[in-house]
């Protein structure tokens, strides 16, 4: 299912106010700000990972990925392609997840393409499933970037097109990226 929220704040006291208040609660946005456009994709019906990979293919400056599971060949191919186009691609993931041979294979392919990868120094605490692209798009939801997350699991992927919200997500990603106590390079 795809939902697009109105591109401007609703100022009426009925349905519009409810939508505005929901945005404030969900995204911490001020009611005076322009509302974000949000697409909501549910797995397995909508194949959410395929919608995310389309955003990877359009990235021009950067793609920052923070995710527990990244094993999908769709994601790996799209991220490597973005890197080859000159896009700054970075990945944060979970150390414990490296026990999965599919995760090791995917991360090895990314690293061979020159994509830097950091893992947390503590097992099984990476619960973010967030991507930030070009200060204009960020995603969140329950979906790991795996074939199961795309084709079989009950998942949700929200794609948010809003500059202010995306800049905040980028800043958080970069704080994690720079945190040497919590994260280390994967070699």
C-alpha positions in Angstrom: 0.0 0.0 0.0 1.3 3.4 -0.9 0.4 6.5 1.1 1.4 10.0 0.2 0.7 12.7 2.7 -0.2 16.2 1.6 2.7 18.4 0.6 1.6 21.2 2.8 0.3 21.5 6.4 -3.5 21.2 6.9 -4.8 24.0 9.0 -8.5 23.0 9.4 -9.7 21.7 12.7 -10.9 18.2 11.6 -9.1 15.7 9.6 -6.2 18.0 8.6 -5.4 18.8 12.2 -5.3 15.1 13.0 -2.8 14.5 10.2 -0.7 17.4 11.3 -0.7 16.2 14.9 0.2 12.7 13.8 3.2 14.0 11.9 4.3 15.9 15.0 4.1 12.8 17.1 5.7 10.5 14.6 8.4 12.7 13.3 8.9 15.4 15.9 8.1 18.0 13.3 6.6 21.3 14.2 3.0 21.8 13.0 4.2 24.9 11.1 6.6 22.9 8.9 5.6 21.5 5.6 4.6 17.9 5.9 6.8 15.2 4.5 5.7 12.9 1.7 5.7 9.4 3.0 5.4 6.2 1.1 4.5 3.1 3.1 5.3 -0.3 1.6 4.3 -3.6 3.2 6.1 -7.0 2.7 5.7 -9.4 1.3 2.9 -8.0 -0.9 4.6 -4.7 -2.0 8.2 -6.2 -2.2 9.5 -3.2 -0.2 13.2 -3.8 -0.9 12.7 -3.3 -4.6 11.3 0.2 -3.9 14.4 0.9 -1.7 16.8 -0.3 -4.4 15.2 2.1 -6.9 16.2 5.0 -4.6 19.8 3.6 -4.5 19.8 3.7 -8.3 18.9 7.4 -8.2 21.3 8.5 -5.5 23.8 11.2 -6.6 25.9 12.1 -3.5 25.6 9.6 -0.7 23.8 6.5 0.7 24.2 5.8 4.4 22.8 2.4 5.5 22.3 1.3 9.1 20.8 -2.1 9.3 21.0 -5.4 11.2 20.7 -7.8 8.2 22.1 -7.0 4.7 22.3 -10.2 2.6 20.1 -9.4 -0.4 21.9 -9.5 -3.8 19.5 -6.7 -4.9 20.9 -4.4 -2.2 24.5 -5.4 -2.8 24.3 -4.9 -6.5 22.6 -1.5 -6.2 25.1 -0.3 -3.5 28.1 -1.4 -5.5 26.6 0.3 -8.6 26.1 3.5 -6.7 29.8 3.4 -5.5 30.9 2.9 -9.1 28.9 6.0 -10.0 30.9 8.0 -7.4 28.3 8.0 -4.6 29.6 7.9 -1.1 28.2 4.7 0.3 28.7 3.6 4.0 27.3 0.8 6.0 26.8 0.3 9.7 25.8 -3.2 10.8 25.8 -5.6 13.7 28.8 -7.7 14.7 26.7 -10.7 15.8 25.1 -10.9 12.4 28.5 -11.7 10.9 27.9 -15.3 12.1 25.6 -15.6 9.1 27.6 -16.7 6.0 25.3 -14.8 3.7 26.0 -11.6 5.7 29.7 -12.2 5.4 29.4 -12.8 1.7 27.4 -9.6 1.1 29.7 -7.4 3.2 32.8 -8.9 1.6 31.4 -7.9 -1.8 30.7 -4.4 -0.6 34.1 -4.1 0.9 35.8 -5.3 -2.3 33.9 -2.5 -4.1 35.5 0.0 -1.7 32.5 0.6 0.5 33.5 1.2 4.1 31.7 -0.9 6.7 31.6 -0.5 10.4 30.2 -2.9 13.0 29.2 -2.3 16.6 31.5 -3.5 19.3 28.5 -5.1 21.1 26.4 -8.0 19.7 22.8 -7.8 18.6 22.1 -4.2 19.5 21.8 -2.8 16.0 18.1 -2.3 15.6 18.1 0.6 13.2 16.8 -0.2 9.8 17.5 3.2 8.2 18.9 4.5 5.0 19.7 8.2 4.3 20.1 9.4 0.7 21.3 12.8 -0.5 19.6 14.9 2.3 16.3 14.3 0.6 15.2 10.7 1.3 15.4 8.6 4.4 13.8 5.3 5.2 12.8 3.3 8.3 10.7 0.4 9.3 11.1 -3.2 10.2 12.7 -4.6 7.1 16.2 -5.9 7.0 17.8 -5.9 3.5 17.4 -9.6 3.0 15.5 -11.7 0.4 13.2 -12.8 3.2 12.5 -9.2 4.2 11.5 -8.5 0.7 9.6 -11.6 -0.3 8.4 -13.6 2.7 8.3 -11.7 6.0 5.6 -9.3 7.3 7.5 -6.1 7.1 7.1 -2.3 6.7 9.2 0.2 4.9 8.6 3.9 5.1 10.2 6.1 2.5 10.2 9.7 3.7 10.9 12.6 1.4 11.6 15.6 3.6 14.8 17.6 3.8 14.7 18.5 7.5 13.9 15.0 8.7 16.5 13.5 6.4 19.2 15.9 7.5 18.4 14.9 11.1 18.7 11.2 10.1 22.1 11.9 8.4 23.4 13.7 11.4 22.5 10.7 13.6 24.1 8.3 11.2 27.3 10.3 11.2 27.4 10.5 15.0 27.3 6.7 15.1 29.8 6.5 12.3 32.3 8.6 14.2 31.7 6.9 17.6 34.9 4.8 18.0 33.8 3.5 21.4 30.6 1.8 19.9 31.7 1.1 16.4 34.8 -0.2 14.6 35.9 -0.8 11.1 35.1 -4.2 9.7 38.2 -5.7 8.1 
